[in-house]
Amino acid sequence: MRILITNDDGINAPGLRVLEAIAAEIAGPAGEVWTVAPAFEQSGVGHCISYTHPTMIAELGPRRFAAEGSPADCVLAGICHLMADARPDLVLSGVNRGNNSAENVLYSGTIGAAMEAALQGLPAIALSQYYGPGNLARPDPFEAAAAHGVRVVRLLLDHANWDDADYRLFYNVNFPPTGADGVQGLRVVRQGFRRGISFGAEPHLSPSGRKFLWIRGGAQDVPSGVDSDGTVNIEGYISVTPLRADLTAHDALAPLSQLEGRF
């Protein structure tokens, strides 16, 4: 199996090393793992692509590259250039430092990379490690992802729906904020929403008197609704959520269709 991996925390991120180990075991001795990751951290860029300027790419070692671009750029670089002779069988993105549950899904470069792979017609999984009191003080906060990542990916490869729809399915996996021994199991759940929590902008003055804004997130220890990703993560479960890039509100189409007769 040929696997392309990327992330949004950057080529030197500890979570990428965890993903490299997961991918190597999934690929097997006869397989290949190709790494194409951002040269610098790209957290929060979502599904951004560098459409208006070129992306420099540097080879750091055998099948290992850093790109001065977004995670989605890295996926395109891998598929369309570095692995153009034989496309990858699977794209893995992560392991992200912090959760990509609930509304974080919409901002995440980790998710954006998996989404681009799915739009390119490839199986894709995003993996993220929730941070919290249960794992922050441990020597390795990625312990849950490292211990259980291979099993989760194999379960998805063997049993998940890998359709060939125009907006094909891809999968979002979040490991709970615990050590490996604290994981309670796996739950297949919807994307949640943390009520009352949102990103905001905080102004600061530089020493020269210029005003700058820092973008700040909200509390991450807030449940995101019944049977949803953030809630089960806090309860100690690995969450698996199937996603599509189709943003259509299908439930609103029929009620809205009455407008057609009024035009």
C-alpha positions as CSV (number, residue, x, y, z in Angstrom):
1,M,0.0,0.0,0.0
2,R,1.2,3.5,-0.9
3,I,0.2,6.1,1.8
4,L,0.5,9.8,1.6
5,I,0.5,11.6,4.9
6,T,0.4,15.3,5.8
7,N,-0.7,17.6,8.7
8,D,-1.3,21.2,9.5
9,D,1.1,21.5,12.5
10,G,4.2,21.4,10.2
11,I,6.9,19.0,9.1
12,N,8.6,19.0,12.6
13,A,5.4,18.4,14.6
14,P,5.5,15.5,17.1
15,G,2.0,14.4,15.9
16,L,3.4,13.8,12.4
17,R,5.9,11.4,13.9
18,V,3.1,9.5,15.5
19,L,1.3,9.4,12.1
20,E,4.4,8.2,10.3
21,A,4.6,5.2,12.7
22,I,0.9,4.5,12.1
23,A,1.2,4.7,8.4
24,A,4.3,2.5,8.3
25,E,2.5,-0.3,10.1
26,I,-0.6,0.1,7.8
27,A,1.6,0.1,4.7
28,G,3.5,-2.9,5.7
29,P,7.1,-3.9,4.7
30,A,6.3,-3.9,1.0
31,G,4.5,-0.6,1.1
32,E,5.5,3.1,0.9
33,V,4.9,6.1,3.1
34,W,5.2,9.5,1.5
35,T,5.3,12.6,3.7
36,V,4.4,16.0,2.3
37,A,3.8,18.5,5.1
38,P,3.8,22.2,5.5
39,A,7.2,23.8,6.1
40,F,5.6,25.9,8.8
41,E,2.5,25.6,11.0
42,Q,-0.8,26.0,9.1
43,S,-3.3,25.5,11.8
44,G,-6.7,27.0,11.1
45,V,-6.3,27.4,7.4
46,G,-9.1,25.0,6.6
47,H,-9.3,23.9,3.0
48,C,-7.2,26.8,1.7
49,I,-5.2,26.4,-1.4
50,S,-2.4,28.6,-2.7
51,Y,-4.2,29.6,-5.8
52,T,-2.6,33.0,-6.4
53,H,1.1,32.2,-5.7
54,P,3.5,29.3,-6.2
55,T,4.4,26.8,-3.5
56,M,8.1,26.0,-3.0
57,I,8.7,22.3,-2.1
58,A,11.9,20.9,-0.6
59,E,13.1,17.3,-0.4
60,L,14.2,16.5,3.2
61,G,14.9,12.8,2.7
62,P,13.6,9.8,0.9
63,R,9.9,10.2,0.3
64,R,9.8,13.2,2.7
65,F,9.1,16.7,1.6
66,A,8.2,20.1,3.1
67,A,6.0,22.5,1.2
68,E,5.6,26.3,1.8
69,G,1.8,26.0,1.5
70,S,-1.3,24.7,3.1
71,P,-2.2,21.1,4.0
72,A,-4.4,21.0,0.9
73,D,-1.5,22.2,-1.1
74,C,0.6,19.4,0.3
75,V,-2.0,16.8,-0.8
76,L,-2.1,18.3,-4.3
77,A,1.7,18.3,-4.4
78,G,1.8,14.6,-3.5
79,I,-0.9,13.4,-5.8
80,C,-0.2,15.6,-8.8
81,H,3.6,15.8,-8.7
82,L,5.5,13.6,-6.3
83,M,3.4,10.5,-6.7
84,A,2.0,11.3,-10.1
85,D,3.3,8.0,-11.5
86,A,1.2,6.0,-9.1
87,R,-1.4,7.7,-6.9
88,P,-1.6,6.9,-3.2
89,D,-4.0,4.2,-2.0
90,L,-4.8,6.2,1.1
91,V,-4.3,9.7,2.5
92,L,-3.8,10.2,6.3
93,S,-3.8,13.7,7.8
94,G,-2.6,14.5,11.4
95,V,-2.1,13.5,14.1
96,N,-3.3,17.0,15.0
97,R,-2.2,18.7,18.2
98,G,-5.6,19.3,19.7
99,N,-9.1,18.2,18.8
100,N,-10.9,18.7,15.5
101,S,-14.3,18.0,16.9
102,A,-17.5,20.0,16.6
103,E,-17.1,23.5,15.1
104,N,-13.3,23.0,14.9
105,V,-13.9,20.8,11.8
106,L,-14.7,23.9,9.8
107,Y,-11.4,25.7,10.5
108,S,-9.0,22.7,10.5
109,G,-6.2,22.4,8.0
110,T,-6.0,18.7,9.1
111,I,-9.6,18.3,7.9
112,G,-8.9,20.4,4.8
113,A,-6.2,18.0,3.7
114,A,-8.4,15.0,4.0
115,M,-11.2,16.8,2.2
116,E,-8.9,17.6,-0.7
117,A,-7.9,14.0,-0.9
118,A,-11.6,13.0,-1.0
119,L,-12.3,15.5,-3.7
120,Q,-9.4,13.9,-5.7
121,G,-11.2,10.6,-5.4
122,L,-9.0,9.0,-2.7
123,P,-9.8,7.4,0.6
124,A,-8.9,9.8,3.4
125,I,-8.8,9.9,7.2
126,A,-8.1,12.9,9.5
127,L,-6.7,12.0,12.9
128,S,-6.5,14.4,15.9
129,Q,-5.5,14.1,19.5
130,Y,-7.7,15.9,22.0
131,Y,-5.7,17.8,24.7
132,G,-6.9,18.0,28.3
133,P,-6.0,17.4,31.9
134,G,-5.9,13.7,31.3
135,N,-3.0,13.8,28.9
136,L,-1.3,17.2,29.0
137,A,0.9,16.2,32.0
138,R,1.9,12.9,30.5
139,P,5.4,12.5,28.9
140,D,3.6,11.8,25.6
141,P,0.3,13.6,25.2
142,F,-0.2,11.6,21.9
143,E,-0.2,8.3,23.8
144,A,-3.9,7.5,23.0
145,A,-3.4,8.1,19.3
146,A,-0.1,6.2,19.1
147,A,-1.6,3.2,20.9
148,H,-4.9,3.0,19.1
149,G,-4.4,4.7,15.8
150,V,-3.4,1.6,13.8
151,R,-6.4,-0.3,14.9
152,V,-8.8,2.5,14.2
153,V,-7.4,3.0,10.7
154,R,-7.6,-0.7,9.9
155,L,-11.2,-0.9,11.2
156,L,-12.1,1.9,8.8
157,L,-10.3,0.5,5.9
158,D,-11.9,-2.9,6.4
159,H,-15.5,-1.9,7.4
160,A,-16.3,1.7,6.5
161,N,-18.1,2.9,3.4
162,W,-15.7,4.1,0.8
163,D,-18.1,5.3,-1.8
164,D,-17.3,6.9,-5.2
165,A,-19.8,9.7,-4.9
166,D,-19.0,13.1,-6.4
167,Y,-18.5,14.4,-2.9
168,R,-17.1,11.1,-1.5
169,L,-17.0,10.2,2.2
170,F,-14.0,10.8,4.3
171,Y,-13.5,10.2,8.0
172,N,-12.7,12.4,11.0
173,V,-11.1,10.6,14.0
174,N,-10.5,12.2,17.4
175,F,-8.7,10.5,20.2
176,P,-9.8,11.5,23.7
177,P,-7.8,13.6,26.2
178,T,-6.5,10.6,28.1
179,G,-3.6,8.2,28.2
180,A,-3.8,5.0,26.2
181,D,-5.2,3.1,29.2
182,G,-8.0,5.7,29.6
183,V,-9.6,5.1,26.3
184,Q,-13.1,3.7,26.8
185,G,-13.8,2.5,23.3
186,L,-14.9,3.8,19.9
187,R,-18.1,5.7,19.1
188,V,-19.5,6.5,15.6
189,V,-21.1,9.9,16.1
190,R,-22.2,13.1,14.4
191,Q,-20.3,16.4,14.3
192,G,-21.3,18.4,17.4
193,F,-21.6,22.1,18.3
194,R,-20.3,23.7,21.4
195,R,-23.0,26.2,22.3
196,G,-21.8,29.6,23.5
197,I,-18.2,28.9,22.3
198,S,-16.8,30.6,19.3
199,F,-13.6,32.1,17.9
200,G,-13.0,35.8,18.5
201,A,-10.5,38.6,18.0
202,E,-8.5,40.3,20.8
203,P,-6.7,43.6,20.1
204,H,-3.1,44.2,21.3
205,L,-0.8,47.1,20.9
206,S,2.8,46.6,19.8
207,P,5.7,48.5,21.4
208,S,5.5,50.9,18.5
209,G,1.9,51.6,19.1
210,R,0.5,49.7,16.2
211,K,-2.6,47.7,16.7
212,F,-2.7,43.9,16.1
213,L,-5.3,41.3,16.5
214,W,-4.9,37.8,18.0
215,I,-7.5,35.3,17.1
216,R,-8.6,33.4,20.1
217,G,-10.6,30.2,20.5
218,G,-13.0,29.2,23.3
219,A,-13.0,26.5,25.9
220,Q,-12.6,23.0,24.6
221,D,-13.9,21.1,27.6
222,V,-17.5,21.9,26.7
223,P,-19.8,19.1,25.5
224,S,-21.0,19.4,22.0
225,G,-24.4,17.7,22.3
226,V,-25.8,14.2,22.7
227,D,-24.1,11.5,20.6
228,S,-21.6,13.9,19.1
229,D,-17.8,14.0,18.7
230,G,-16.8,16.5,21.3
231,T,-19.0,15.0,24.0
232,V,-17.9,11.4,23.6
233,N,-14.2,12.5,23.4
234,I,-14.6,14.2,26.8
235,E,-16.1,11.0,28.1
236,G,-13.0,9.1,27.0
237,Y,-14.1,7.6,23.7
238,I,-12.4,7.7,20.3
239,S,-14.9,9.4,17.9
240,V,-15.4,8.5,14.3
241,T,-17.5,10.9,12.1
242,P,-18.1,10.4,8.4
243,L,-17.9,13.7,6.5
244,R,-18.6,15.0,3.0
245,A,-17.5,18.3,1.4
246,D,-21.1,18.9,0.2
247,L,-22.3,21.9,2.2
248,T,-25.9,21.8,0.9
249,A,-28.5,21.9,3.6
250,H,-30.6,19.1,2.1
251,D,-33.3,19.4,4.8
252,A,-34.0,22.9,3.6
253,L,-34.4,22.2,-0.1
254,A,-38.0,21.0,-0.1
255,P,-39.4,23.8,2.1
256,L,-37.5,26.4,0.1
257,S,-38.8,25.0,-3.2
258,Q,-42.1,26.9,-2.8
259,L,-40.1,30.0,-3.8
260,E,-39.9,28.7,-7.4
261,G,-43.6,29.1,-8.0
262,R,-43.5,32.7,-6.8
263,F,-40.9,33.9,-9.2
